[in-house]
Amino acid sequence: MCGVFGSTAPAGLDKKSIETLIKHAEQRGRDSSGLVVHRAGEYRAFRADFTIEKLLKRTPLKGIDTFIGHSRLVTNGTADNQPVVRDGIAVVHNGIVVNFEELWETTSKTRELTIDSEIIPALIAAELENGATPEAAADHVLSVAKGVVACAALIPTLGKLVLFSNNGSLYIGAKDGGIVFSSERYPLEQIEAHAIRQIRAAEAFDIATESTPIDIVEWKQRTIDLVPGLHLSSAEEKLLIYPEPQFRRCTKCILPETMPYIKFDADGVCNYCTNYRPRNHPRPKEELFELVEPYRRAKGDEVLVPFSGGRDSCYALHLIVNELELKPVTYTYDWGMVTDLGRRNISRMSGELGVENIIVAADITKKRDHIRRNLTAWLKAPNLGMLSVLTAGDKHFFRHVETVKKQTGLSLNLWGINPLEVTHFKSGFLGVPPDFAEERVYSHGAMKQLNYQKLRFKAMTKSPGYFNRSMWDTLSGEYYRSFTTKSDYYHIFDYWRWDEQQIDDTLLNQYDWEKAPDTSTTWRIGDGTAAFYNYAYYTVAGFTEHDTFRSNQIREGDITRDEALRLVADENTPRYPNLKWYLDVLGIDFSDAVRVVNSLPRLYNA
């Protein structure tokens, strides 16, 4: 979940090329940074908890014949940064080794750090001690590690730089009489490297041999822990309430009378049912095969797949690789509310399927500050219609997907969006009536969006704290979602029936996909915001997005009404660990926030 880059060339790499490599590495993560450089007959490592651009000012690379670099999207804690240096080996790693704890049990090496990446140099060192070549040692890592492993390993005592990857998120090219590498092809094209190719199996390159240990210099300035430890408290958990509303529900689905704009006919059937049009009756698969045929290539990638790590995008990727037999590149936008569980599932799927994953990471500290400001404003004047502002920051996903398409040269775009995830009520609580003709989870339209923003602005005036530095980020993100022209943009579940049981069975059994420990559902478990807004919806209105989703399944004939009621009784249970994580990373006091929600007037009789 990072950007790696580097070069080895007799006279070093020119300044402009270095800046280009750094710019694109930083696009993948900017929470911390690291470098290893060869200077004056020795290798030195530099680590910092600030951006690679800032680090470069302290460690200029002009005239350096060999360097490797890393720009990190923090996942497994902030205590340890890369490069990881141990046993005379320096490693920069993009990805997450999801089975690193099990791998430590297979080696005599002693774990010293919290970061998962430490297992990589430890395993390489153990293999070298047993007589393996550097390439064979790196290939051993690829054979036993699960999750994405895209690495550069520098071994000064052997005079070798080893590059290896199990998913193709590592490219190499020739430049200035040497080699240059990066997590993505695009920056190598920008610096006019030639003979660019993808790294898979380990390859070793000669560098200067040095016998002195790698010296480490480290700077730590961060005052905010981006991955705070999860300290659970039974006293806090007892603050959470789970009322049993006494209200009328639709006799066909399970929507309650607190649903915005709901009406019941003489038989007790709601207008959401009477206006429902089937969504999960796909067109023939053969049409999709015909549609993608012109995009197939004899060599190279063929399709860009937006990839959140949630169950639907994961299953869509499975279908694209194994059924459509297309060669995909996945794209992930990490805006700071993707949980580590979600990131691990991204790594699992990418590693298992051998699929390159392009990451665009926001400035996590800034994004979380925006959310904190908006949640603080919401807590001062709670309004169910304004909860959506807490997720507005992720809408830049739609802006970056067009950028990634241009950078990769891929025009075909296949999405894996569940057709049953339609949540009219979120804008309904703001005063927007349901559009029963809506066919997409992400619909757009100028007048609809303008009316929505007008109602939101009116609600914002009730709590001036909403008028903060996040406004441009929110509005621009929603602009890209609603108004950006989308070309070669298709939904795989328009052609493949969405089957929850089949999806869960496939992911859990074939990919060892990770479930959340605090809920039985596999939906929204990688989304850090869901537990909070669903807790607020349920406490005040007696239902959540699970009720609307299960109601759609009833209408499709997928489950019975009794099954739906049984499922939501469990799924609507407050998710304490997820709630705790969310409020902690935002710096919001858990008890204060929960008490505000608990004190809100109910829309039903308890």
Secondary structure, DSSP 4 states (H G I P E B T S, - for coil): -EEEEEEE-TT---HHHHHHHHHHHHHT--SEEEEEEEETTEEEEEEESS-HHHHHHHS--TT-SEEEEEEE---S-SS--SSEEETTEEEEEES--TTHHHHHTTSSSPP--SSGGGHHHHHHHHHHHTT--HHHHHHHHHHH--S--EEEEEEGGGTEEEEEESSS--EEEEETTEEEEESSHHHHHHTT-EEEEE--S-EEEE-----SPPEEEEE----S-SS------HHHHTT------B--B-SSS--BTTSTT--B-TTS-BHHHHT----S-PPPHHHHHHHHGGG--SSS--EEEE--SSHHHHHHHHHHHHTS---EEEEEEE-S-B-HHHHHHHHHHHHHHT-EEEEEE--HHHHHHHHHHHHHHHHHS--GGGGGGGGGGGGGHHHHHHHHHHHHT---EEE---TT---HHHHHTTTPPP-TT--SSS---HHHHHHHHHHHHHHHTTSGGGSSTTHHHHHHHHHHHHHS---SEEEGGGTS---HHHHHHHHHHHS-PPPPTT-S--SSTTBTTHHHHHHHHHHHHS--HHHHHHHHHHHHTSS-HHHHHHHHHHHTS--HHHHHHHHHHHT--HHHHHHHHHTSPPSSB-
